[in-house]
Amino acid sequence: MFLIKEIEFIDYNENEKIMINLINGATDIIDKDIYDKIINKNFNKLDKNVIDCMMERRYLFKNKIEYTTFLEELNNRIEELEKKATPNFLVVPSYACNLHCIYCYEQTYMIKGTTNIDPIKMVDLQFDRIDKIMEEYENQYGKTNDDIRITIMGGEPLLRCNLKTIDYIFEQAKKRNYTIDIVSNGVDLNYFIELFDKYKNTLHHIQITVDGIKKIHDKRRIFHDGRGSFDLIMNNIKLAIENDILIVLRVNVDDTNIKELPDLADILVKEFDHSENLKPYLYLLQDGGCSGEQNIINEKIGIETIFKLEEKNPNMSIFRKKFHPENFIESIFSDTPYQPVLRHCGASKNQYILDCKSNVYKCWHGIGNNNYRVGTFYPKYELDNNKTSDWFNRSVEKISKCKECKYRYICGTGCPAAKHMSDENMNIKEASCVDYKELIKTIVLEKMKNN
């Protein structure tokens, strides 16, 4: 018998262990006697039913050759899926913004304004490139049945002065049956309500950030004159929800606002009464941007704090917790098969970002940073094949440190730009590691308390 190395054992109580398959998410509670036999590889002393179960759930294989063959076939299947991943796009109509948030990385890169090209012409250029990328994809893999998603981002895309440009982006997306989502600060959203009603079948959602209760938010997400934006944004969220627009509410969490999260949860429940059109989530900041690193919380400590706050205030359950092993943990507790990955995100697959200065990027975090630019699309389309290959080759199978890691199918090499402000020259050919052992243990044990 051959025991996989991609296995985690967690102390559950004095008599039991939690056994987790880090490839497929299979999870079982076993007593310590069985655990001792497993780790000592005394498989002949295990009951046949236990052996059969462990083999069915892929903890055990008949021999190392069978295990190796299984992994090779798995890697080939994942590689094929990721190679054929449906393209997704992000367009930046302008880098201008009406807020001056304290942690905005774009301010450090000094990304400003746009080019002297007419904005409508720039949209045509962006969609012309999108059309060609889709044509190349379909020639190679055939027509996809998946939704083609275009994200509009900035700067701040929903500026009043951008109304005509945003309308034209929606017109072009609708013509192609593409879906749009928007990353916005929500300040001028009220000026776009009629446009969103006009394209209600094209708009999927708008992501808006609220960083805490008013006194917290208004110190972080401020206008250029220092005024806070909380009241205006909350009013616009209400207006959007009243008009049947899905709002994904992001809360950037660090040491300055984590303890007030229950108060924010109370406000959201009171104001929106668990509306299906409001989907709030918590994101533990990994990079302090312009505000520095002093308020960044260790993810394990942040997770423990958030669960403790939720124990005291049930309204905290409205927040989706976007932690690193979120998808893997969700598969365990929903009892659904986990889809292992070789790549961390769309940057290493078929994702393209086209900005208003005719630059092409692969990574959201890299927008505006010349180190992350992979090419241009005007006056002619030129890609740096070495840079695009580096992104696609950012795979578990290509990075030696990842290849040997037992958490590789959860991590997928990690995010090379997680701390892009701290290290602008981070090498995308290197692993970006997270302490999955501690994170998985912490989250599983916390969630087991409620099961």
N, C-alpha and C positions, 0 to 999 in steps of 0.2 A: 504494500500500500504506500501511496505517496501523498503526504500532507502538503497542501499549497502553502506558500509563504505569505500570500496575500490574505492574511487572516488576523483578526484582532480579538483579544480576550480582555474583557473588562470585569473587574470585581463588582458584582451586583449586591450580594450580601454575604454573610458568613459561610453559607452553604452553596451558593450558586455563582456562576459566571455567565456573562453574556458573550456569545461567540458570533462574530460578524465576518461574513465573506466580503472582502473589499473589492471583489470583481463584480459581483451581481447583486450585492445588498442583502443576501440571505442572512437572517439573524435568528439565533436560537438561544434559549436559556438552558444551560446544562449544569448538573451538579458537579461538585469538585472532584468526585471520584472519577467521573467520566473525563473531566478536564485533565486530571493527572495522567490518565491512560493515553489521552490524545497527545499531550506535549512530550510524553516519554515514548511515544510511538509504539505503545503496547496494543496494537490494534487487534491482536488475537484474543485479547481479554475483553474486548467490547462485545456487547450483544449484537447479534446479526441485524436487528432492526435499526440500531444506532448506525452501524456501518452502512446499511442500505440508504438511510436518510442522509448521511454525510456525503455519500457518493452522488445521490440525486441532487443535492444542493451544492455540489461541486466544491466541497471542502476537501474531499478525498478523491484520488484517482488510483487506478489499478497499479500504475507505475509512472515513473518520471517521463517516459516517452509519450504516454497518453496525455499527461499534463502539458508537456511541451507542444504537442500537436494541437491540443485544445487552444492554447494561447496563440499559436501561429494563425490558426483559423479565425480566432476572435479578432486579432489585430488586422487581418486582411479584410474582414467584414467592416470593422470600424473605419479603416482607411478608405474603403470604397464609399461608405456613407458620407464621410467628411469631404472626400474629393468631389462628390456630387452634391454637396450641400447647396441648397437653393440660394442664389445670390441675394444679398440685401445691401441697401445703399443708404448713405447719409449725405444730405446736401446742406450746405451752409450758405444762406443767402446774403449774410452780412456778419461781420464780427463786432458791429456796434452793439452797445448794451446800455440800458437805462438804469442799471444798478451797479454798485461798486462793492460786491461781496468781499468779505475780509480774506477768504481763502481761495479766491479765483486765480487759477493757474494761468489763465489767458493774460492777466495783467502782467505777470512776470515775463511772459514771452513777448510782451508789447505787441500783441495782435490787435490791430485796429482797422476799422473801416472796411473798405472794399476796394475794387479796382475802378478805373475810369470807364470800364465796359458797362453799357446799359444793363441794369439788373435783369430785364426780360430776355435780352440776348444771352446773358449768362445762364439763365434757366434753360434756354434752348440748347446751349452748349453742353450743359450737364446732362440733359435728357438724351441728347445725341450720343454721348458717351455711354450712358446707361443702356440705350438701345443696342449699341454695338457689343457691349459686354454680354447682354442677354442673348444676342444672336450667336456669339461665339460659344456661349454655354449650351444653347439648344442644339447647335450643330454637333457638339461633342456628346451631349448626354440626352438629348431629346427634350421635348417640351415638358416643363414641370407643372404639376397640378397644385403645387404649394402656393401660398400667398406670397407675392412679391412685396416686401415692405420697404418703404422709404421713410427715413427719419429726417425731420427738419430740425436743425439745431443752429446755434450761433456761437459767440455772442448771444444776443436775444433775438430770436426770429420774429416774435410777435410784437414788433414795434409798429406803431400806427403808420409810420412812413413806409413800412414794408407791405401794407395791405394789398396793393396791386400785385406785387411779386408773389406773395403767398397764394393769392387767388390763382395766379397763373401756374404755380407749381401744382396746385390741386387739379386744375383743368387738365394739365398734362398727365398727371397720375391717373385720373378718372378715365381718360382716353385709352389708357393701357390696362385698365382694370387692376391697378396697383393700390395698395393700402398705405395710408400715411399715419405716422404718429409724430408727435412734436415734443421736444424738450424746451420748456419755457419757464420763465420766472412768474408768469401769470399777471404781471402788472398792467399790461394793455389788452388783456384777453377780451374784455367787454367790447372792444371795437371790432372783434372778429366773429361775434356770435352769429350774425346773419350769414357770413361766409361759411361757417361750419354747418349751419342748417342746410345751406345750399348743397354741401358736399357730405351730408351725414352718412352716406353709405361708403364714402372713401376714407373718412377719418376714423381711426381705430381708438386712439386715446391721446391725451395730453399729459405729460409728466410735469408736475409743478413741485417745487421744493418749499416746505415750511419747516423751519429748523427749531421749532419749539413754541412755547407760549409767547405772547406778545413781547414781554420784556427781554426774552432771550433772542427771539427771531430779529427784533429790531436793533440789536447790537451787531448782528452778523450779515443780514441781507438788507443793505442800506442803499439809499439813493446817493448820488454824487455829492449832495449837500449835507449828507449825514442823517436825513430823515429815515425812519423805519418804514417797512413796506407791508407789515403784517395785516393791518385792517383792509387795505386795498386788495391784497391777494386773497384773503379769506372771502371777501365779498364777491370777487370774480369766480372763485371756486363754487360758491353757492349758485351764482348765475349760470355757470356751465352745467352743474348738476340739474338745475331746474330745466335746462334745455336738452337734457338727456345726453350729455357728453360725459364719457368716461374719464375720470381724473385719477391718475396714478400719483399718489402723494408721497414724495420722497422726504425723509428726515435724515439729514446728515448728523451723525451722532459722534460727539467727542466728550471730553471731560467737563466741558462747560455747560452742557445741556442734558446729559444723561439722566440726572436725578429728577429733572422736571418732566420726563416723558409721561408719567402717569397723568399729570395735569393736562398735557396736550391731548392724551387719549380721552380724558373726560370732556374736553372742549369739542373734539371731533364727534364723539358719540352724541353730545347734546345738540350740536349744530346740524349733524347730518343723519342721525338716527339709523346708523348701520346701512346707509344707502348702498345699493349694489353698484352705483356709479362712482363710488369712492373706494379706492384700493390703496391704503397707506402702507408704507414699508419703512423699515429702519435700515440704515446703511452705516456701519461703523467706519468712519474715515480712516484711511491708511496713510493719507498724505495731507499735511496741513496747509499746502499751497502757500500763499503769501503770508499767512498768519503764523507759519512755523510749525515745528513738531511738538512743542511743549504740551499741547492738549490732546494729542493722539493717545487713545487707550489701547492697551494690549487686548487683542481680540478675545482671548479666553476670559480675561477679567471683565471685559465689556459684556460678553455673553452671560456670565454668572450674575452680573449686576442687573441685566435686563430681565432674566428669569426671576430674580428675587423681587424686583419691582412688580412683575406680573402676578406673583403670589399675593401681594398686598392689594393690587388693584386689577380686578378681572377685566376692566376696560382695555388694558394693555394688549389683550388678545386680538384686538382689531388690527394690530400691526403684523404684517409679514416680516419675519426676521431674515434679512438677506445676509446670512453668514456663509463662510467659504464652502463648507460641505452641505449646503442647504439641499440641493437636489438629491444627494445620496441619502441623507437623513430622511427626507420626505418619502423616498421609496421604501425605507424600512418601516415607517409608521403608517404608510398607506397600503403596505403589503403589495406593492407593485414592483415588477422587475426593474432594476436599475440599468440605464443605458450607459455603459462605460465609454470614456472618451480618450482620445489620443492628443487632442488639442484643446486648449483652454477656452478659446472664444472665436468669434467670427473673424478676427484679425488674421488668424492663421488659416482661414478658409476663404469663402467667396464673398468677402465684405469689402466694399469700396466707399471711400469718403471723398466727396468732390466739393471743394470750397469755392468761395466767391473770387478767389485770386487764381483760379484755375490749377490749384494744387490737388494732387491725389495722395491720400493716406490710406492705411489699412487699419490703424488703431485709433479709437475715439480719444484716448488720452494723449495721443501724439499730435492732435490738430494744432497747427501753428508752430510746431517744433520742427525745424528743418532736418533734425536728425532722424525724424520719423517719416518724412515725406518720401514717397516712392516714385513720384513722377508728376507730370503735368498733363492737362488735356486741351490747352490752348496756348499759343496759336496752332500747335500740333500735339498729338497724343504721343507722349514719350514716357515709358516706364523703365525704371532701373531694374532690370531682370534679376540682378544679384539681390537687391533688397526685397523684391516680391518673393523670390525663392527662399530667402532667409525666413520670411514670415511663414510661408507654407511649410517649410522644413522645421518650424518650431513645433515639433511633435515628440511624444514620448519615445518613439523609436529612433529618433535622431540625436537625442541628448543623452549621453552615457549615464549621467547622474539620475536622470528620470527613468531610464530603462531598467535600473536595478531597484527602484523604489517601490515598496509594496502599496503605496497610496497613489500610484501613477494614474490609475483609471478614474480616480476622483479628481485629481489635480489637473491632469493634462498639461503639465509643464509650468503652470502658474502664470501670473500676469507680470510680464517684464516691465510694465509701466506703472505698477501699483504705487511706486514712489518716484514718479517721473520728475517731481520737483526736487527731490533729494539727490537724484542722480540722473541728470539729463543724458548721460552717456551709457545708460544701462544696456548691456549686450543682449540682444534678443536671441542669441545663440546659446545663452546660458539658462539654467533652471532658475525659477523664482519660487523659493520654497516657503511653505506655510506649515506650522506644527499641527498637521492633521491628527496625529495620535491624541493630543490633548483636546483638540476641538471636538473630535468625534466622541471621545469619552465624556466630555463635559455636557454636550448637547443631549446625547443618548440618556445619560443618567438623569438629567433635568426633566426630559420628556417622559421618562419612565415613571416619575413621581405622579404624573397625571393619568397613567394608564393602569 
